[in-house]
Amino acid sequence: MMSRVKPLISLLLLLGMVCTLAPVGAQEEEVTISYLDFWTELEEYMLESIAMFEEAHPGVTVERTTAPWNEAETVLKTNIAGGTPFDVATYWPMYLSSFMELNALKDLTPYIEADDGAWAADLGPLMELGKYDDGYYAVPFKSIYAVLYYNKEVFEELGLEEPTTIAEFEAVMQTIQDETDMAPLVVKDGTTGWIVRWMFPALADEAGVWEAWKNGEIPAAGETEDIYRRPYEIAQRWFDNGFLYGGEGAAGISRDEVEIAFGNREVAILAETNSEVQRIKDNADFEVGVMLFPSIVEPPAYYLFGGADGFFVGADAPDEAVEFIKFMTSPEMQAWWLDNAGTTPINPQVEIEDPVVAGFVEWNQYLYPFEFYSVSPEISRYIDTSVSELWTGRKTVDEIVADLEELRLEALEG
């Protein structure tokens, strides 16, 4: 058992309700909520959750449609343009701005204020990810951000401590390379951009322009070019030093291959999201440790990139759609998802017994609602592939810096 919440969820579900939520009750007519879900890997748990919601809310049916996570935005906007928007959608609260421009989302502020702050307390500090101007238009469900998993047995055998800075991290990787047959680090295809993303905000803070970054007022690259340049120089150094699993092919390692390599002791450190902790631990026959990406500045300062998976509600959706996301974000359902799916809850009322997951919740404090990556979709897509372009020789550091500045200017003009 990973968590405890009182009163017991099993009793509440037997009673056909969840505390803090008032059932919709008998409906004069049937209500159907259209729901787009891109958590297809969690389908088993979502279907069971929907069944529990429908049992607690007689007369309400949730009609679920799925889409791959990388197609969710396209599917949502296509339906909006076609006049058939979804009532509820799983999405990232921190990326709601383009939907606000379409006037496509319901303002959840009145619902948050209606119960004397109880729902806001359930949502915890990450509810700020869904804030736009003075209103709330999305809510978080589970925190998701990149962390580093490592083979604790190898660290103990080599007398290694968890590194806190880039210099310490590079020393750890060098020792692993020198003393073992393992590759020090692996990052899967499609997420090689992680190598640089977590460095940008720390460097912006060090340069004294963090507030401007958070407000979207990105300073000219000529004034703070180091914010762009240093992360890519570090990424190139790691590649040149042979720290990456796959060697020359480090930019194209599939997710399955990455996890197999880590589980088979072919690599010592794996970059993945906190949401994959249970599967990674299950696939390894050694003790798995988890640590933050090291700090690029001193004294160490941590800035997690990611945020939370959460929910949007369509502008014209019925009140029952809001009831659904209130149900899903309640302490009871947060605990149920933790126990069954291993997701990291955002709800501070959930008592967590697993020390690793408890650490994930504590690390939520390092999440910020803004990062350079999310200034524009074009910048996001560019950063996603930029490290791969660097490692394969298709782009130089100078070219990447120039491209990022051009994309920044285009984003600010827009």
TORGU-508544 format. One line per 2 residues: number of its first residue (from 0); their letters; for each residue x, y, z of C-alpha. Coordinates in steps of 0.25 Angstrom, whole numbers, plus 5000, padded with zeros to 4 digits. Each point is the difference from the previous one (the first is absolute). Last residue first. Layout:
NUM	a	X:Y:Z ~ ...
***
This chain:
413	ge	5013:5149:4870 ~ 5012:5009:5000
411	la	5005:4994:5012 ~ 4999:4986:4994
409	el	5008:5004:4988 ~ 5011:5007:5008
407	rl	5001:4987:5008 ~ 5001:4991:4988
405	ee	5011:5009:4994 ~ 5007:4999:5013
403	ld	4999:4985:5001 ~ 5005:4999:4985
401	av	5012:5008:5003 ~ 5004:4992:5012
399	ie	4997:4987:4992 ~ 5010:5005:4989
397	dv	5011:5004:5010 ~ 4999:4986:5007
395	tk	5001:4993:4987 ~ 4989:4993:4992
393	rg	4999:4987:4992 ~ 5012:4994:5007
391	tw	4992:4988:5005 ~ 5002:5005:5015
389	le	4995:5014:4997 ~ 4988:4996:4992
387	sv	4996:4990:5011 ~ 5002:5011:5010
385	st	4991:5009:4992 ~ 4989:4991:4998
383	di	4991:5003:5012 ~ 5005:5014:5001
381	yr	4995:5003:4986 ~ 4986:4994:5003
379	si	4999:5008:5013 ~ 5005:5013:4993
377	ep	4990:4999:4989 ~ 4989:4997:5010
375	sv	5003:5013:5007 ~ 5005:5005:5013
373	sy	4999:4986:5005 ~ 5014:4996:5000
371	fe	5005:5013:5006 ~ 4993:4995:5013
369	fp	4987:5005:5007 ~ 4991:4994:5011
367	yl	5012:4996:5009 ~ 5003:4986:5006
365	yq	5010:5000:5011 ~ 4990:4999:5011
363	nw	4995:4987:4994 ~ 5013:4994:5006
361	ev	4992:4997:5013 ~ 4990:4992:4992
359	fg	5011:4992:4993 ~ 5007:4998:5013
357	av	4987:4994:5006 ~ 5000:4991:4987
355	vp	5014:4995:5004 ~ 4997:4998:5014
353	de	4988:4991:4998 ~ 4990:5003:5011
351	ie	4992:5012:4995 ~ 4989:5007:5007
349	vq	4991:5007:4990 ~ 4996:5014:5005
347	pn	5010:5007:4991 ~ 4993:4997:4987
345	ip	5010:5000:4989 ~ 5001:4985:4999
343	tt	5011:4992:4994 ~ 4995:4989:4992
341	ga	5002:4985:5004 ~ 4988:4995:4992
339	nd	4993:4992:5012 ~ 5004:5007:5013
337	lw	5003:5013:4994 ~ 4988:5000:4992
335	wa	4991:4997:5012 ~ 5007:5010:5008
333	qm	4997:5011:4990 ~ 4986:4994:4999
331	ep	4998:5002:5015 ~ 5006:5014:5001
329	st	4991:5005:4990 ~ 5006:5004:4986
327	mf	4992:4989:4992 ~ 4987:5004:5007
325	ki	5002:5015:4998 ~ 5003:4996:4985
323	fe	4987:4993:4998 ~ 4992:5011:5008
321	va	5005:5010:4990 ~ 4995:4992:4988
319	ed	4987:4998:5008 ~ 4999:5015:4999
317	pa	4997:4999:4985 ~ 5011:5004:4990
315	da	4999:5013:4993 ~ 5014:5005:5002
313	gv	5006:4986:5000 ~ 5007:4995:5012
311	ff	5015:4998:5001 ~ 5006:4989:5008
309	gd	5014:4997:5005 ~ 5014:4994:4998
307	ag	5009:5008:5008 ~ 5013:5008:4999
305	gf	5012:4997:4991 ~ 5013:5006:5003
303	ly	5006:5000:5014 ~ 5007:5012:5004
301	ya	5011:4997:5011 ~ 5010:5010:5006
299	pp	5013:4995:5005 ~ 5010:5011:5005
297	ev	5005:5000:4990 ~ 4993:4999:4986
295	is	4998:4989:4990 ~ 4993:4992:5011
293	pf	4999:4985:4999 ~ 4987:4993:4994
291	lm	4993:4995:5012 ~ 5002:4986:5006
289	vg	4994:4986:5000 ~ 5006:4987:5005
287	ve	4997:4987:4995 ~ 5003:4987:5008
285	fd	5004:4989:4990 ~ 4992:4989:4993
283	an	4994:5011:4991 ~ 4987:5000:4992
281	dk	4991:5002:5012 ~ 5008:5012:5004
279	ir	4999:5007:4986 ~ 4985:4996:4999
277	qv	4997:5006:5014 ~ 5008:5013:4998
275	es	4994:5003:4986 ~ 4992:5013:5005
273	nt	5013:5006:5005 ~ 5004:5002:4986
271	ea	5012:4994:4993 ~ 5015:5002:4999
269	li	5008:4987:5003 ~ 5013:4999:5008
267	av	5009:4987:5000 ~ 4999:4994:4986
265	er	5002:4986:4996 ~ 4995:4995:5013
263	ng	4989:4991:4993 ~ 4989:5009:5006
261	fa	5006:5013:4995 ~ 5002:4994:4986
259	ie	4986:4994:5000 ~ 4994:5014:5004
257	ve	5008:5007:4989 ~ 4997:4989:4989
255	dr	4985:5002:5003 ~ 5000:5015:4999
253	si	5008:5000:4987 ~ 5014:5004:4999
251	ga	5002:5010:4988 ~ 5009:5012:5005
249	ag	5011:4991:5007 ~ 5003:4993:4986
247	eg	5015:5005:5001 ~ 5001:4994:5013
245	gy	4988:4992:5004 ~ 5000:5003:5014
243	lf	5005:5014:5002 ~ 5013:5004:5008
241	gn	5009:4998:4988 ~ 5008:5013:5003
239	df	4995:5006:4987 ~ 4986:4998:5004
237	wr	5001:5006:5014 ~ 5008:5012:4994
235	qa	4989:5002:4990 ~ 4989:5001:5011
233	ie	5009:5009:5008 ~ 5002:5009:4988
231	yp	4985:5000:4997 ~ 4997:5004:5014
229	rr	5010:5011:5000 ~ 4995:5007:4988
227	yi	4986:5004:5002 ~ 5001:5006:5014
225	de	5014:5005:4996 ~ 4994:5009:4990
223	te	4995:5009:5010 ~ 5001:5014:4995
221	ga	5001:4996:4985 ~ 4989:4990:5002
219	ap	4990:5012:5002 ~ 4992:4998:5013
217	ie	4988:4991:5001 ~ 4988:5008:5005
215	gn	4991:4988:5001 ~ 4997:5003:5015
213	kw	5008:4989:5005 ~ 5012:5004:4992
211	ae	4999:5014:5004 ~ 5000:4995:5015
209	wv	5012:4991:4997 ~ 5008:5012:4994
207	ga	5011:5001:5011 ~ 5011:4992:4992
205	ed	4999:4989:5011 ~ 4985:4999:4998
203	al	5002:4999:4985 ~ 5011:4989:5002
201	ap	4990:4992:5009 ~ 4989:5002:4991
199	fm	5008:4994:4988 ~ 5007:4988:5006
197	wr	4988:4991:5001 ~ 4997:5001:4985
195	vi	5014:4996:4996 ~ 5001:4985:5001
193	wg	4985:4999:5000 ~ 5001:5003:4985
191	tt	5004:4985:4998 ~ 4986:4997:5003
189	gd	4995:4995:4986 ~ 5009:4988:5000
187	kv	5003:4995:5014 ~ 5011:5006:5010
185	vl	5011:4991:5005 ~ 5011:5003:5010
183	pa	5013:4993:5005 ~ 5002:4989:4990
181	md	5004:4987:5008 ~ 5013:4992:4999
179	te	5004:5006:5013 ~ 5011:5008:5007
177	dq	5004:5010:4989 ~ 4986:5003:4995
175	it	4994:5000:5013 ~ 5011:5009:5006
173	qm	4998:5010:4988 ~ 4985:5000:5002
171	va	5002:5003:5015 ~ 5010:5011:4997
169	ef	4990:5006:4990 ~ 4989:5000:5010
167	ea	5009:5007:5010 ~ 5004:5011:4990
165	it	4985:5002:4996 ~ 4996:5001:5015
163	tp	4992:4992:5010 ~ 5006:4987:4998
161	ee	4994:4988:5007 ~ 5012:4993:5007
159	lg	5010:4990:4994 ~ 5007:4990:5008
157	le	5003:4991:4988 ~ 4992:4988:5005
155	ef	4990:5009:5006 ~ 4997:5007:4987
153	ve	4999:4987:4993 ~ 4990:4994:5010
151	kn	4992:5013:4999 ~ 4998:4999:4985
149	yy	4994:5013:4996 ~ 4987:5007:4997
147	lv	5002:5015:4995 ~ 4987:5009:5001
145	ay	4991:5006:4989 ~ 4987:5006:5004
143	is	4985:4995:5002 ~ 4991:5005:5011
141	kf	4987:4993:5000 ~ 4986:5006:4999
139	pv	5002:5015:4997 ~ 4988:5010:4998
137	ay	4997:5008:4988 ~ 4993:5013:4997
135	yg	5003:5008:5013 ~ 4998:5015:4999
133	dd	5007:5013:5003 ~ 5009:5000:4988
131	yk	5001:4985:4996 ~ 5002:4990:5012
129	gl	5001:4985:4997 ~ 5015:4999:5005
127	em	4995:5007:5013 ~ 4993:4987:5004
125	lp	5014:4995:5002 ~ 4999:5005:5014
123	gl	4990:4990:5005 ~ 4988:4995:4992
121	da	4993:4995:5013 ~ 5001:5013:5007
119	aw	4994:5007:4987 ~ 4988:4990:5001
117	ag	4997:5004:5015 ~ 5002:5015:4997
115	dd	4986:5004:5006 ~ 4993:4991:4991
113	ae	4995:5010:4989 ~ 5014:5006:4998
111	iy	5006:4989:4992 ~ 4987:4999:4992
109	pt	4999:5015:4997 ~ 5015:4999:4996
107	ld	4998:4989:4990 ~ 4999:5009:4988
105	kl	4996:4991:4988 ~ 5010:4998:4989
103	an	4998:5002:4985 ~ 5002:5015:4999
101	le	5009:4997:4988 ~ 5011:5009:5005
99	mf	4998:4993:5014 ~ 5003:4987:4992
97	ss	5014:5005:4996 ~ 5003:5004:5014
95	ly	4997:4987:5007 ~ 5014:4994:5000
93	mp	5002:5000:5015 ~ 4988:4992:5002
91	wy	5005:4988:4992 ~ 4988:4992:4994
89	ta	4990:4990:5003 ~ 4987:5005:4994
87	vd	4986:5003:5005 ~ 4987:5005:4992
85	fp	5007:4997:4987 ~ 4997:5010:4989
83	tg	4991:4997:4988 ~ 4999:5013:4992
81	ga	5010:4995:4990 ~ 5010:5010:5004
79	in	4999:4995:5014 ~ 5001:4986:4995
77	tk	5013:5003:4992 ~ 5006:5007:5012
75	lv	4998:4989:5009 ~ 5005:4989:4990
73	te	5012:5009:4997 ~ 5004:5002:5014
71	ae	4999:4986:5004 ~ 5008:4995:4988
69	nw	5013:4998:5008 ~ 4993:4994:5012
67	pa	4994:4989:4991 ~ 4985:5001:4999
65	tt	4988:4994:5008 ~ 4985:5002:5000
63	re	4992:4998:5013 ~ 4985:5002:5001
61	vt	4997:5003:5015 ~ 4986:4997:5004
59	vg	4992:5007:5011 ~ 4986:4995:5004
57	ph	5005:4995:5013 ~ 5012:5008:5006
55	ae	5008:4991:5010 ~ 4999:4988:4990
53	ef	5004:5008:4988 ~ 5012:5005:5008
51	ma	5004:4986:5004 ~ 4999:4995:4986
49	is	5008:5012:4995 ~ 5011:4996:5010
47	el	5000:4986:4995 ~ 5002:5004:4986
45	my	5011:5010:5004 ~ 5007:4989:5007
43	ee	5000:4990:4989 ~ 5003:5011:4990
41	le	5013:5005:5006 ~ 5009:4998:4988
39	tw	4989:5007:4992 ~ 5002:5013:5008
37	fd	4996:5008:4988 ~ 4985:5001:5005
35	ly	4990:5008:4993 ~ 4986:5001:5008
33	si	4986:5002:4995 ~ 4991:5001:5012
31	tv	4986:4994:4998 ~ 4988:5005:5008
29	ee	4987:4992:5001 ~ 4988:5008:5004
27	eq	4993:5004:5012 ~ 5013:4996:5007
25	ag	5000:4993:5014 ~ 5012:5005:5008
23	vp	5011:5008:4996 ~ 5008:4994:5011
21	al	5006:5010:5010 ~ 5015:4999:5001
19	tc	5008:5003:5012 ~ 4999:4985:5003
17	vm	4998:4990:4989 ~ 4987:4994:4997
15	gl	4994:4987:4997 ~ 4999:4995:5014
13	ll	5009:4988:4996 ~ 5009:5010:4994
11	ll	5001:5007:5013 ~ 5003:4988:5007
9	si	5011:4996:4991 ~ 5006:5014:5000
7	lp	5002:4999:5015 ~ 4997:5012:5008
5	kv	5012:5003:5001 ~ 5011:5000:4989
3	rs	5012:4990:5001 ~ 5011:4998:4990
1	mm	5009:4990:4994 ~ 4994:4987:5004
***
